Amino acid sequence: MKKHVRQLIGLITLGILSIVFVPGCRAEGPYHFLKEIAVGGDGGWDYLSIDEAARRLYLSHASKVVVIDIDKDEVVGEIADTPGVHGLAPAPELQRGFTSNGQESKASIIDLKTLKTLSKVDTGENPDAILYEPGQQEVYTFNGRGQSATVFEAKTGKVVATIPLAGRPEFPAADPKAGRVYCNIEDKNNVVAIDTKTHQVTNTWAIAPGEGASGMAIDVAHRRLFLGCHNKLMVMMDSASGKVVSTVPIGDRVDANAFDPGTQFAFSSNGDGTVTIAHEESPDKLTVVQTLATERGARTMALDPKTHRIYLASAKYEPQPAPTPDAPRQRPKIIPGSFKVLVYGMDKTAGH
């Protein structure tokens, strides 16, 4: 065999081995379906959140919050009287949870042991995203129609600040070490940074080439934000400077993002029935490793850092209605009682 032929074969072999053995390069990817958790009931949903220590998933559903044991994968309770609830932010060290009740412009303070409401706090108009900031032990509600953030003490419920925002706020993230809370301003294509001691907006950063950011996640160790944008991009931003350092393509109709510090995976859950999974190769490089097929409409998500599983809310839908002159684009109706949670992970055994 001639020398140049042997060299060519060697290069081809190395290329094949790199495709087979480099993590994340397999066509099927690291994540797969594990199971679904039946929830039932009627009505829409929004955010999911996880209390890793208590092994609980909190899932907003119509006017209540459903509580799921994520070790047993079963519904174990619910939190009532949360009209138009968008989400629950747990404060594990206080055994408290806080809900954003959009329809009544209030936040509920919940005893997580009994799942009973202790009190309610007046917020700005239509509180949507909600965040517990452990550094100051304060709660932030981001008020959609109010274009503001309401800040109150987690222990007492006392409102300590109302922060005006120049646009409609969407999802937030916190970095207690840096003393900052970040939030997408969806209709202005930017991110604001809020000082947690002064409760002032200290920076406003453009997210270009991203547009219309909805979901947000944070890598605290490397000071990186992950923004899910409606122009089908995930933007990785330096949370200290606001510089966009990397972008990757994602699916359509993104609503939530998550970051797993144990695997360095960043996730984007998309309403088109996919989750885009990217790997933070370095603080300046993000690479897509999988487009995970989920279900249409499964757009909100939570991550369990202990098991590395992700949880998505979903339901079955009736057929797409035919367009009419008055309603050219109608949403299909949810089939009553079909509400559920889909579970995906890297476990060796799968549900199918």
N, C-alpha and C positions, 0 to 999 in steps of 0.2 A: 504494500500500500504506500502510495506516495506521501511525502511529508505534509504537503498542503492539504491533502484529503483528510489525513488523520487530524490535523488542526481544525478543519471545518467540522468534522464529526464531534470533536471535543467541545467546540463552542456550542453546537446544537444541543449536546447532552447537558452542558451547564445551564443553558437556557431553560430546558425542560425541568431540570431539578429545581431551579429557582421558582418556577411557576408552581410546582407541586408543594414545595416545602416552606416558602415564605409565608408567614402568618397573614391571613386576610386575603390572599390571592386566589383561594379556592373559589370556584364559580358560585357554589351554594352559600358560602360565607359561614361565619361562626355561629350565627343565631338561627334558631328554628322554633316552630310552634311547640309548646309543651302541653297546654290545657286551656280550658275556659272555665270561668267561675260564673255560674248562673246567678243573676241578681233579680231580674224580673221587675215588675212595676212599670208605670208609664211616666212619660215626660222626658225632657232633654237632660243634658249633662254638660259639665265643663271640666274643671281641673281635677287632677288626682294628686295626692301627696302621700308620702310614706314616713312613718315614725320607725326608723330602723331598730331602735332599742326595744320598743314595745311590740315589734313585729306586726304592725297594723298598716293597712291601706285605707285612706279616707277618700271617698269618691262622692262628689257632688251629684245630686240627682233630683231634679225638679225643686221641691221645697224642703229637702232633707239632705243629710249626709249619710251615706252607707259606710259602715265600718266592716272591714274584711280582715280576718286573721290570715296573714300571708305564709305562715308555717302550715296551717291546716287547709288553706285555700277555701275558706267558707265565710259566709256572712255571719257576723257575731253581734250586730247591733246597728242602731241608727240614731242620728241626732236630728230631732224634729224642730219645727218652728224656725226655719231659716229661709224665708221667702226669697225666691230667685237667687239661691246660693250659687256662687261661682267657685268657691274653693275653701279649704280649711288649711290653716298654717299651724302645725303642732309646735309646742314648746315643751320638749320632753322633760327638761329639768324642773319645770314648774307644774307638770301634769295638767297643762292647760292647752286648749286649742282655740283658734280664732277663725270665725267664718265671715266671709264678705257676702252680705245679704243685699243683692242688687235692687230688689223690688221695694225695700223699705229704707234704703240708705242708712243701714246700720251694720255693725259688726257684733256678732255674738261671742261672748267669752264662755267657753265650755269646760267643765270638769271632765277630763278624759278618763277618769276611773268610772264615773257614773253615767257619762254621756249626757248629763243634764246641763241646761243653760243657767249660768250664774248671774249674768247681767248682759246688757246690750249697750253699745257705744254709738252715738251719732257720728256719722261720717259725712263726707261730701256726697254729691249726687251719684247714684249708681256705682257703688264700690265693686270692682271687678277682681283684679289680682290682689292677693294678700300675702304678706311676708312677715315672719317673725325674725327680728334682728337680735341675736343673742348677746352681742357686745354691750349694748345698752339696755337689753331686755325690754325692747319696744316693738310694737306692731305697726306696720305700714299698710294702709289700704290705698289702692290706686283707683281713683274715682273717675270712671269713663266720661260721663256727661259733665261731671264737675271739673274735669281737667285739673285735678289736684291730687295730693297725697295727704291723708289724715294720719297722724302719728299719735299713738297713745301708749301709756305704760302698761306692760303686760300684767303686772301684779294688781294694779288698782283700776285700770280702765280710764284713767285720767288722760284727756287729750292734751298733748304738750305742743303740738304744732299742726298747722295746715299749710302745706307747701304748694304754691301755685305752679302749674306746669303749662308750658306753651304748646299744648296739643293734647291728644288723647293717649293716655298711658296704657301700656299693655303689660307684659310680664316683667317682673323684677328679679334681681339676685343680690346677695349680700356678701361682702368681704369684711368680716369683723376686725381682722388684723389691720386692714387698711383704713378702717373707720368709714366705709363707704357703702351706700346702697345704689344700685344701678337700675335703670328702668328704660324700656323701649318707649319712645314716643312715636306711635305707629304712623300717624298721618303726617308727620314731619320728617320721616326718614332719618331720625337721629336717636341717640342714647344720651340720657342725662346721668350725671354722677352727683349724689347727694351726700354731704358730710353728715355723719350720724350724730355728731355732738352739737353742731350749730343748726342742723335741719335746713341747710341752705343748698341750693343747686350750685355746685362749684364748677362744673364743666358740662358742656353740650357738644357732642361729637357727631359728625355726619357718618353714616354707615355705608356710603357709596363704595362699591357698586351695588350693595344691597338696597332693597326698597320695601317699605311696609313691614318692618320686623314685628313678629308676633311673639314667638317663644324666645326664652333666654335661659342659658345655663352658664355655670362658671367653673373654671379650673383655678381654685384659689392658690395652689402651690406655684403655678406658672403665671398667674395674673392674666388669664385669658377668658374672654367672654365669647359665647357661641350664640349667634343670633339667627333664628329661623325667619327668612324673609320671603315675602309673597311673590317675588320675581324668581323663585325657585333657586335660591342660593342660601347656603349656610355661611355666614361671615364669622371669621375668628378675629377678635379685636383685642388689642393690648388694653387691659383695664386700668393701667397707670397713665397711658398717654392718649388713648383713644384711637391709635393707629390701627387700621385694618391690615392684618399681616397675612391672611390667607382666606380663600373662599373655595367652596366645592358646590357642585350642583346637587339639588335635592328634588323631592317630588312636589306635586302641586298641593296647594291649600294647607300649608304647614300651620300648626297651632301650638306645638310644644317642643321643647328641647330638653335634653338631659346630658350630664357628663358623669362618667364613672372614673374616679381617680385611680381605682385599682387596675383598670385595663387601658386607660387613656382613650376610651371610646367616647365620641360625641354622637348623640342621637337626635334625629329630627323626625317627629311623627306627622304624617301628611294625610290629609283627608282623601287623597286619591287611592288610599289603600296600600300605602308603603311606609316603611321606616327607613330612612337613610342613615347608615352607620358609617362614621368616619373615624379614622385613627389619628390622634395627635402625634405625628412622627417626631416632631420637635416643636418648641414654642412658636415656630414660624412656618410650620408646614402641616397641613391637614390633608388626608388622603381618604377617599371613599373606599371602604372594604366590602360593603354589601348594601344592596337594596332589598330589604326584607319585605316580602309580600304579607300584608295583614288583611284588613277588610275595609271596604269603602266606608268612609265616615269615621274611622278609628283615628281621630286626630289629636287626642290628648293622651298624656303618658306620664308615668312615674317610674323611677328606677330604684331598685333595692341594692345599695352598694355591697351588702353582705353576700348575696347570692348572684349578683350581676344580672338578675332578671329584670325585664321591663314589663309593665302592665299598661294595657290600653283599654279604654272604654269603647264599647261597640254595641250595635243592635242590628236586627234584621229589618229590612225595608220592603215596603210594597213596591210594585213596578213603577217606573218613572211615569208620571202623568203626561198625557199628550199636551202639547202647547196650545194655548188659546190666544186670541187677540189681546185679551186683558192680562193674561199671565203667560208670556212666552217661555218663561223658565220657572217651573214649579218644582219645589222640593218633594221628593217622595216621602210618604208618611211612614213613621216607625210602626212596625207590627207590635201591637200591645203585648207586654210581658216578655219581650225578647231581649231586654237589656242584659248585658253581660260584661265581664272583664276577660280579655285575652292575655295569656301569659306566654312570654317568649324568653328563651335563655340559651345558654351554651351547654346545658346538661347533656350527658351522653345518651339518655333515653328521651324520646319524644312522644307526644300524644298521638301522632300519626305519621 
